[in-house]
Amino acid sequence: MQQLSPQDAAFLDSDSAHANANVSLLHIYDQSTAPQGKVRFKTILAHIESRLGASPVFRRKLMRLPLGLDRPYWVDDPHFDLEYHVRHIALPKPGDWRQFCIQVSRIHARPLDRNRPLWEIYVIEGLDSFLDLPEGSFALLTKTHHAALDVEHDGELTARLHDASPAVTPPPPAAPWFPDAPPAVLPLMARSVLRQAMAPRRLAGSVSQRLRRLAPSSVTLAGDVLLAGPEMPLVRFNAVVSPHRVFETRRFGLDEFERIARLVRGAGVHDAVLAVCGGALRRYLLANDELPLHSLYALTPSSGADAAAAQRPWRRVALGTDVDDPVQRLRGIRLQSAGGTATAGGSTVLARTAKVVARALAGERSPLAACSITHVPGPPGPLYLCGARMSYYSAMLPISDGLGLAFAVTSYDGRVIISPTSCRELMPDPEAFAQGLRDSFQELLALAPAAGEVRPLRPARRSVPRAPRAAAGRR
């Protein structure tokens, strides 16, 4: 028995009828490396069964206390059914990339059954019209709730299901598993009441969290719309999301991103990724006549293991969407990651933060950011499932009211994969957004220097976009 951490319990509390905290990992495989060039579903099922003991995620479910007196507990599921969690589907003809994105978006959007372990795996066949995949390729989608396994450790689940070699050995018989009996409810309730009584502030915080869950999200966002200021502008992705998801992805060479990073002295691949995402966001909003005059921000995980990073796991980064010159955009992002105060827009982070804090103290509110950009760790080398070599690896991240765009950044086999997830109503044309990613990348790559060179800096050029149209009618 293990109690959920406050952060994991918050992920559960954030679930609603139209948004959940599911994290889905996408893997695509080449069967030609498997024995006889074929992998059968029953082989995959037996393989997964042999790995169930590798992680407690697989067989544990939630146990909630009456009246929500305390955070839930993880307990063994005495009725665990592997074939409920592992499913086999196929794309309809012609089985192209667009159909694949639609199918995985639907799977990602569906809530998980909270009375069972919070994960599902889908084996997807019928990828017949993928231009860059070998014939017979298949996909594996693993969907896990953020409360069960956070994004930074989802790579561990991938590693436990795969092998570093195509050599296949018959899986050993599954070890006997006997679930522990669930704990008695009354002692847990008594323990919870005692803890709450000894920490009244914690009780008040718990009550306030439940009250916030009862308040309609549209009311919260209405306050953001009315009180948002120019320093933190609102865009379409700060609206209430629908239950429907869209997903796209683009793959790039890691060596090409390293060339882009050399445009600015000291910049890294992560800085270059942020600059490409900022350029894509700028292109998309500009094409829809919705680009704000001030830079948009992204939430991205803090780096480092120090106490400050632990207390503030997310940091806000100006993406320089108000800057026309892509190199100056990259330079501004680099200055922020290096601890500087200048943003890509030329004003200072400190000055903008002070304005946001002042408005917050005055009772005003602003959106957290226009999007989130998260690195999902990938395997360091090639991986194999039942002998089939993994040829593609990406992720779909959760979105929520007020933060309706999430970029997942993965790396595998010398490639960087950027995958935006959004809501169908907020982004009805994900292919156009993905093309903006490609165009933003190509714009920077065309300016990238050869090895050993560093491009000299130029004065920033600002575009003057037209005033954005009223967003309320569009949302």
C-alpha positions as CSV (number, residue, x, y, z in Angstrom):
1,M,0.0,0.0,0.0
2,Q,1.3,3.4,-1.0
3,Q,-0.4,6.8,-0.7
4,L,-0.4,9.1,-3.6
5,S,1.9,12.2,-3.4
6,P,0.2,15.6,-3.3
7,Q,1.3,16.2,-6.9
8,D,-0.1,12.9,-8.1
9,A,-3.4,13.5,-6.2
10,A,-3.6,16.9,-7.9
11,F,-3.4,15.2,-11.3
12,L,-6.4,13.1,-10.4
13,D,-8.3,16.1,-9.1
14,S,-7.6,17.9,-12.3
15,D,-9.6,15.4,-14.3
16,S,-12.9,16.6,-15.7
17,A,-15.6,15.4,-18.0
18,H,-13.8,17.0,-21.0
19,A,-10.1,16.8,-19.9
20,N,-7.9,14.2,-18.3
21,A,-4.3,13.8,-17.4
22,N,-3.5,10.8,-19.7
23,V,0.0,10.5,-21.1
24,S,0.3,8.4,-24.3
25,L,3.5,7.1,-25.7
26,L,3.6,6.1,-29.4
27,H,6.0,3.4,-30.8
28,I,6.1,2.1,-34.3
29,Y,8.0,-1.1,-35.2
30,D,9.6,-2.7,-38.3
31,Q,8.7,-6.4,-38.3
32,S,11.5,-7.4,-40.7
33,T,14.0,-7.7,-37.8
34,A,11.7,-10.2,-35.9
35,P,12.0,-14.0,-36.4
36,Q,10.4,-15.0,-39.7
37,G,9.6,-11.3,-40.1
38,K,6.4,-11.5,-38.2
39,V,5.2,-10.6,-34.7
40,R,1.8,-11.9,-33.6
41,F,-0.5,-10.3,-31.1
42,K,-0.4,-13.4,-28.8
43,T,3.4,-13.1,-28.8
44,I,3.2,-9.5,-27.6
45,L,0.6,-10.4,-25.0
46,A,2.8,-13.1,-23.6
47,H,5.8,-10.8,-23.7
48,I,3.9,-8.1,-21.7
49,E,2.7,-10.7,-19.2
50,S,6.3,-11.7,-18.6
51,R,7.2,-8.1,-17.8
52,L,4.3,-7.4,-15.3
53,G,6.6,-7.8,-12.3
54,A,9.0,-5.1,-13.7
55,S,6.9,-2.2,-12.5
56,P,4.2,-1.8,-9.7
57,V,2.2,0.4,-12.2
58,F,0.8,-2.7,-13.9
59,R,-1.2,-4.3,-11.1
60,R,-2.1,-1.5,-8.7
61,K,-5.3,0.5,-8.6
62,L,-6.7,3.4,-6.6
63,M,-8.4,3.0,-3.3
64,R,-10.3,6.2,-2.3
65,L,-11.4,7.1,1.2
66,P,-15.1,8.0,1.9
67,L,-15.9,11.7,1.5
68,G,-12.4,12.3,0.1
69,L,-11.0,12.8,3.5
70,D,-7.4,12.2,2.3
71,R,-5.4,11.4,-0.8
72,P,-6.1,8.0,-2.3
73,Y,-3.8,4.9,-1.9
74,W,-2.3,2.5,-4.4
75,V,-3.4,-1.1,-3.6
76,D,-3.1,-4.4,-5.5
77,D,-6.0,-5.1,-7.9
78,P,-7.3,-8.6,-6.9
79,H,-9.2,-8.9,-10.2
80,F,-6.4,-7.8,-12.5
81,D,-7.2,-8.8,-16.1
82,L,-4.3,-8.4,-18.6
83,E,-6.5,-8.8,-21.7
84,Y,-8.6,-5.9,-20.6
85,H,-5.6,-3.7,-20.6
86,V,-3.9,-4.9,-23.8
87,R,-6.1,-4.5,-26.9
88,H,-5.6,-5.2,-30.6
89,I,-7.0,-2.9,-33.4
90,A,-6.3,-2.0,-37.0
91,L,-6.7,1.1,-39.1
92,P,-9.3,1.1,-41.9
93,K,-8.1,1.2,-45.4
94,P,-6.0,2.9,-46.7
95,G,-4.2,3.2,-43.3
96,D,-2.5,6.5,-43.8
97,W,-0.9,8.9,-41.4
98,R,-4.0,11.1,-41.0
99,Q,-6.1,8.1,-40.0
100,F,-3.5,7.1,-37.5
101,C,-3.4,10.6,-35.9
102,I,-7.2,10.6,-35.7
103,Q,-7.3,7.1,-34.1
104,V,-4.6,7.7,-31.5
105,S,-6.2,11.1,-30.6
106,R,-9.5,9.3,-29.9
107,I,-7.8,6.7,-27.7
108,H,-5.8,9.4,-25.9
109,A,-8.9,11.4,-25.1
110,R,-10.9,8.6,-23.5
111,P,-10.7,8.5,-19.7
112,L,-9.2,5.5,-18.0
113,D,-11.4,3.3,-15.7
114,R,-10.5,4.4,-12.1
115,N,-11.6,1.1,-10.8
116,R,-8.8,-0.7,-12.6
117,P,-5.0,0.0,-12.9
118,L,-4.6,3.3,-14.8
119,W,-3.0,2.1,-18.0
120,E,-3.9,0.6,-21.4
121,I,-1.9,-0.7,-24.3
122,Y,-3.1,-0.8,-27.9
123,V,-1.5,-2.8,-30.6
124,I,-2.4,-1.0,-33.9
125,E,-2.0,-2.7,-37.3
126,G,-2.9,-1.6,-40.8
127,L,-0.3,1.1,-41.3
128,D,-0.2,0.3,-45.0
129,S,0.1,3.7,-46.5
130,F,2.8,5.3,-44.4
131,L,5.3,6.5,-47.0
132,D,8.4,6.2,-44.9
133,L,7.7,2.9,-43.1
134,P,8.6,-0.7,-44.2
135,E,5.7,-2.9,-45.1
136,G,4.0,-4.7,-42.2
137,S,4.9,-2.1,-39.6
138,F,2.7,-1.9,-36.5
139,A,2.3,0.5,-33.6
140,L,2.1,0.3,-29.9
141,L,0.3,3.0,-27.9
142,T,0.8,2.9,-24.1
143,K,-1.7,5.2,-22.2
144,T,-1.0,5.9,-18.6
145,H,-2.5,8.4,-16.2
146,H,-0.1,11.1,-15.1
147,A,-0.9,10.1,-11.4
148,A,0.4,6.6,-12.0
149,L,3.6,7.4,-13.7
150,D,4.8,11.0,-14.4
151,V,6.2,12.1,-17.7
152,E,9.8,12.2,-16.6
153,H,9.7,8.5,-15.8
154,D,7.5,7.2,-18.7
155,G,10.7,6.3,-20.5
156,E,11.2,3.7,-17.8
157,L,8.0,1.9,-18.7
158,T,9.1,1.9,-22.3
159,A,12.5,0.5,-21.3
160,R,10.9,-2.3,-19.3
161,L,8.7,-3.5,-22.1
162,H,11.6,-3.6,-24.7
163,D,15.0,-5.2,-25.2
164,A,18.2,-3.8,-26.5
165,S,18.8,-6.6,-28.9
166,P,16.6,-8.2,-31.6
167,A,17.5,-11.7,-30.2
168,V,14.3,-13.3,-29.0
169,T,14.2,-15.8,-26.1
170,P,11.0,-17.4,-25.0
171,P,9.6,-15.6,-22.0
172,P,9.8,-17.5,-18.8
173,P,6.6,-18.7,-17.2
174,A,5.0,-15.8,-15.3
175,A,5.9,-15.8,-11.6
176,P,3.0,-16.5,-9.3
177,W,1.4,-13.3,-8.1
178,F,-0.8,-13.1,-5.0
179,P,-2.4,-9.6,-4.4
180,D,-2.2,-8.2,-0.9
181,A,-5.5,-7.7,0.8
182,P,-6.7,-4.1,0.7
183,P,-6.4,-2.3,4.0
184,A,-9.3,-1.7,6.3
185,V,-11.1,1.6,5.6
186,L,-11.8,2.7,9.2
187,P,-8.2,2.8,10.5
188,L,-7.2,4.8,7.4
189,M,-10.1,7.2,8.0
190,A,-9.1,7.6,11.7
191,R,-5.5,8.2,10.6
192,S,-6.5,10.8,8.1
193,V,-8.8,12.7,10.6
194,L,-6.0,12.8,13.1
195,R,-3.5,14.1,10.5
196,Q,-6.0,16.8,9.4
197,A,-6.7,17.8,12.9
198,M,-3.0,18.2,13.6
199,A,-2.6,20.3,10.5
200,P,-5.6,22.7,10.1
201,R,-3.9,24.6,7.3
202,R,-3.7,21.4,5.3
203,L,-7.4,20.7,6.0
204,A,-8.3,24.2,4.8
205,G,-6.2,23.7,1.7
206,S,-7.9,20.4,1.0
207,V,-11.4,21.9,1.3
208,S,-10.4,24.9,-0.9
209,Q,-9.2,22.4,-3.6
210,R,-12.5,20.6,-3.6
211,L,-14.4,23.9,-3.8
212,R,-12.3,24.9,-6.8
213,R,-13.2,21.6,-8.5
214,L,-16.9,22.4,-8.0
215,A,-16.6,25.8,-9.7
216,P,-17.2,25.7,-13.5
217,S,-14.0,26.1,-15.4
218,S,-15.7,28.5,-17.7
219,V,-16.2,30.9,-14.8
220,T,-12.5,30.8,-14.0
221,L,-11.5,31.4,-17.6
222,A,-14.0,34.2,-17.8
223,G,-12.0,36.0,-15.2
224,D,-8.8,35.5,-17.1
225,V,-10.4,36.8,-20.3
226,L,-11.7,40.0,-18.6
227,L,-8.5,40.7,-16.6
228,A,-5.7,39.6,-18.9
229,G,-3.3,42.3,-19.8
230,P,-0.9,43.0,-22.6
231,E,2.1,41.5,-20.7
232,M,0.4,38.1,-20.7
233,P,-1.9,38.1,-23.7
234,L,-4.7,35.6,-24.2
235,V,-4.9,33.5,-27.3
236,R,-7.2,30.8,-28.5
237,F,-5.4,28.1,-26.5
238,N,-6.3,29.8,-23.3
239,A,-10.0,28.8,-23.7
240,V,-12.0,25.9,-22.3
241,V,-11.1,22.7,-24.1
242,S,-13.5,20.2,-25.5
243,P,-13.4,16.4,-25.0
244,H,-11.9,15.9,-28.5
245,R,-8.1,15.8,-29.1
246,V,-5.9,16.4,-32.2
247,F,-2.4,15.2,-32.6
248,E,0.4,15.7,-35.1
249,T,4.1,15.3,-35.2
250,R,7.2,16.2,-37.2
251,R,10.6,14.5,-37.1
252,F,13.9,16.4,-37.5
253,G,17.6,15.4,-37.5
254,L,19.4,15.8,-34.1
255,D,22.5,16.9,-36.0
256,E,20.4,19.6,-37.7
257,F,19.2,20.9,-34.4
258,E,22.8,21.1,-33.2
259,R,23.6,23.2,-36.3
260,I,20.7,25.5,-35.4
261,A,21.9,25.9,-31.9
262,R,25.3,27.1,-33.2
263,L,23.5,30.2,-34.5
264,V,23.8,31.6,-31.0
265,R,26.9,31.2,-28.8
266,G,26.1,28.9,-25.9
267,A,22.7,27.8,-27.1
268,G,21.7,24.2,-26.8
269,V,19.3,21.8,-28.6
270,H,16.6,22.6,-26.1
271,D,16.9,26.3,-26.8
272,A,16.6,25.6,-30.5
273,V,13.5,23.4,-29.9
274,L,11.9,26.2,-28.0
275,A,12.7,28.7,-30.8
276,V,11.2,26.3,-33.4
277,C,8.0,25.9,-31.3
278,G,7.8,29.7,-30.8
279,G,8.1,30.2,-34.6
280,A,5.4,27.7,-35.3
281,L,3.0,29.3,-32.8
282,R,3.8,32.7,-34.4
283,R,3.1,31.4,-37.9
284,Y,-0.2,29.8,-36.9
285,L,-1.6,32.7,-35.1
286,L,-0.4,35.2,-37.7
287,A,-2.1,33.1,-40.4
288,N,-5.4,33.3,-38.4
289,D,-4.9,37.1,-37.8
290,E,-4.6,36.4,-34.0
291,L,-1.0,37.2,-33.2
292,P,-0.7,39.4,-30.1
293,L,1.7,42.4,-30.0
294,H,3.5,41.0,-27.0
295,S,5.5,37.7,-26.8
296,L,3.6,34.5,-25.7
297,Y,5.0,32.3,-23.0
298,A,5.5,28.6,-22.6
299,L,5.6,26.5,-19.5
300,T,8.6,24.1,-19.5
301,P,10.1,21.9,-16.8
302,S,12.8,23.5,-14.7
303,S,16.2,21.9,-15.1
304,G,18.6,21.0,-12.3
305,A,18.2,19.1,-9.1
306,D,18.6,21.9,-6.7
307,A,16.1,22.9,-4.1
308,A,14.8,25.8,-6.1
309,A,14.0,23.6,-9.1
310,A,12.2,21.1,-6.8
311,Q,10.1,23.9,-5.3
312,R,9.4,25.4,-8.8
313,P,9.3,22.4,-11.2
314,W,8.0,24.6,-14.0
315,R,9.4,27.8,-15.4
316,R,7.9,30.3,-17.8
317,V,9.8,31.1,-21.0
318,A,9.1,33.9,-23.5
319,L,9.0,32.3,-26.9
320,G,9.6,35.6,-28.8
321,T,6.5,35.3,-31.0
322,D,6.6,39.1,-31.3
323,V,10.0,38.9,-33.1
324,D,10.3,38.4,-36.8
325,D,14.0,37.5,-36.9
326,P,14.3,33.7,-35.9
327,V,17.9,34.1,-34.8
328,Q,17.0,36.9,-32.4
329,R,14.2,34.7,-31.1
330,L,16.7,32.0,-30.4
331,R,19.0,34.5,-28.8
332,G,16.3,35.7,-26.4
333,I,15.5,32.1,-25.4
334,R,19.2,31.4,-24.8
335,L,19.5,34.4,-22.5
336,Q,16.6,33.2,-20.4
337,S,18.0,29.7,-20.1
338,A,21.4,31.2,-19.1
339,G,19.7,33.2,-16.3
340,G,19.7,36.5,-18.2
341,T,16.9,39.0,-17.9
342,A,16.4,39.9,-21.5
343,T,13.6,38.2,-23.5
344,A,13.3,37.8,-27.2
345,G,11.0,40.8,-27.2
346,G,13.7,43.1,-25.8
347,S,12.0,43.9,-22.5
348,T,13.1,42.2,-19.3
349,V,11.7,39.1,-17.6
350,L,12.1,40.9,-14.3
351,A,10.0,43.8,-15.5
352,R,7.3,41.7,-16.9
353,T,7.2,39.4,-13.9
354,A,6.9,42.5,-11.6
355,K,3.9,43.7,-13.6
356,V,2.2,40.3,-13.4
357,V,2.8,40.1,-9.7
358,A,1.4,43.6,-9.2
359,R,-1.7,42.8,-11.1
360,A,-2.1,39.5,-9.1
361,L,-1.8,41.5,-5.8
362,A,-4.5,43.8,-7.2
363,G,-6.8,40.8,-7.6
364,E,-6.3,40.5,-11.4
365,R,-5.4,37.3,-13.1
366,S,-3.6,36.3,-16.2
367,P,-3.2,33.0,-18.1
368,L,-0.2,30.9,-17.0
369,A,1.1,30.5,-20.6
370,A,0.0,29.9,-24.2
371,C,1.3,26.3,-24.2
372,S,3.5,23.8,-22.4
373,I,6.7,22.3,-23.9
374,T,7.9,19.1,-22.2
375,H,10.8,16.8,-23.0
376,V,9.8,13.2,-22.7
377,P,13.0,11.1,-22.2
378,G,13.6,8.6,-25.0
379,P,15.7,5.5,-25.1
380,P,19.5,6.1,-25.5
381,G,19.8,3.4,-28.2
382,P,17.7,1.2,-30.5
383,L,15.0,-0.9,-28.8
384,Y,13.2,-4.0,-29.9
385,L,9.8,-5.5,-29.1
386,C,9.7,-9.3,-29.7
387,G,12.5,-8.8,-32.2
388,A,10.8,-5.9,-34.1
389,R,13.0,-2.8,-34.2
390,M,11.4,0.4,-32.9
391,S,11.5,3.0,-35.8
392,Y,9.5,5.9,-34.2
393,Y,8.9,7.2,-30.8
394,S,6.7,10.1,-29.7
395,A,4.2,11.2,-27.1
396,M,0.8,12.8,-26.5
397,L,0.5,15.0,-23.4
398,P,-2.6,16.1,-21.5
399,I,-4.1,19.5,-22.0
400,S,-6.5,21.4,-19.8
401,D,-8.8,24.4,-19.6
402,G,-6.7,27.5,-20.1
403,L,-3.7,25.5,-21.4
404,G,-5.0,23.9,-24.6
405,L,-1.7,23.3,-26.4
406,A,1.0,20.9,-25.3
407,F,4.3,20.1,-27.2
408,A,5.9,16.8,-26.4
409,V,9.6,16.7,-27.4
410,T,11.2,13.2,-27.8
411,S,14.4,12.0,-29.2
412,Y,15.3,8.6,-30.7
413,D,17.7,7.1,-33.2
414,G,19.3,10.4,-34.1
415,R,16.1,12.3,-34.5
416,V,14.2,14.9,-32.5
417,I,10.4,14.5,-32.7
418,I,8.1,17.4,-31.8
419,S,4.5,16.5,-31.3
420,P,1.7,19.1,-30.5
421,T,-1.5,17.9,-28.8
422,S,-4.5,20.2,-28.7
423,C,-8.3,20.3,-28.8
424,R,-10.2,19.9,-32.0
425,E,-12.2,23.1,-31.5
426,L,-9.1,25.2,-30.7
427,M,-7.0,23.6,-33.5
428,P,-9.2,22.4,-36.3
429,D,-6.3,22.1,-38.7
430,P,-3.4,20.3,-37.0
431,E,-1.8,19.6,-40.3
432,A,-1.4,23.3,-40.9
433,F,0.2,23.7,-37.4
434,A,2.6,20.9,-38.1
435,Q,3.5,22.5,-41.4
436,G,4.3,25.6,-39.4
437,L,6.7,23.6,-37.3
438,R,8.4,22.4,-40.4
439,D,8.6,25.9,-41.9
440,S,9.9,27.4,-38.6
441,F,12.6,24.7,-38.5
442,Q,13.6,25.1,-42.1
443,E,13.9,28.9,-41.7
444,L,16.4,28.5,-38.9
445,L,18.3,25.6,-40.6
446,A,18.8,27.7,-43.8
447,L,20.7,30.2,-41.6
448,A,22.6,27.7,-39.6
449,P,26.4,27.9,-39.9
450,A,28.8,25.2,-40.8
451,A,30.7,23.3,-38.1
452,G,32.8,25.5,-35.9
453,E,31.2,28.8,-37.0
454,V,29.0,31.1,-34.9
455,R,26.7,33.4,-36.7
456,P,27.1,37.1,-35.7
457,L,24.1,38.7,-34.0
458,R,21.9,41.2,-35.8
459,P,19.7,43.8,-34.3
460,A,16.2,42.4,-33.5
461,R,13.5,43.1,-36.0
462,R,9.9,43.3,-34.8
463,S,7.0,42.7,-36.9
464,V,3.9,44.8,-36.4
465,P,1.0,42.4,-36.8
466,R,-2.5,43.6,-37.0
467,A,-4.5,43.8,-33.8
468,P,-5.9,40.3,-33.1
469,R,-9.6,39.8,-33.7
470,A,-11.9,39.3,-30.7
471,A,-11.3,35.8,-29.6
472,A,-14.6,35.3,-27.7
473,G,-16.6,34.7,-30.9
474,R,-14.0,32.2,-32.2
475,R,-14.0,30.2,-29.0
